[in-house]
Amino acid sequence: MDERVELINEYLVSVFNDILTIEESELKKSSFNDLSIKEMHTIEAIGLYKKKTMSEVAKELSVTVGTLTVAVNHLVKKDYVERIRSEDDRRVVKLALTKKGKLVFRVHQAFHRKMVQEILKDMDNQQEDVLITALGKLHFFLQEFK
């Protein structure tokens, strides 16, 4: 059993590192080469449709609002993100993606979709269910550390 645990650990560590490395490499080769992977994850957290407050995005990324402010300032300068004042309460600022931000979001989403499709290729429903269960357990375990 120890060999299996070791193998699973090796795969998890390798997959995590590979995804980050490949995402960063693909960004650098693309027309969005001015983005870091952290900035891309900030764009992902802001999302396509719902305008979110700084606090909501910071919580999703598990960073402070101060840390997020620095990242958002860079993304605003690069024209990926815009700040929008609430009409109800001018003190409230929401974040939204610009046209350029939405485009890079969709490109990044396509990479993730392709990755998942490759994993699921040739799997039957039962195998997919086992994978979903295992990833769900991993997800909930990791949430305890946030």
Secondary structure, 3 states (H helix, E strand, C coil): CHHHHHHHHHHHHHHHHHHHHHHHHHHHHCCCCCCCHHHHHHHHHHCCCCCEEHHHHHHHHCCCHHHHHHHHHHHHHCCCEEEEECCCCCCCEEEEECHHHHHHHHHHHHHHHHHHHHHHCCCCHHHHHHHHHHHHHHHHHHHCCC
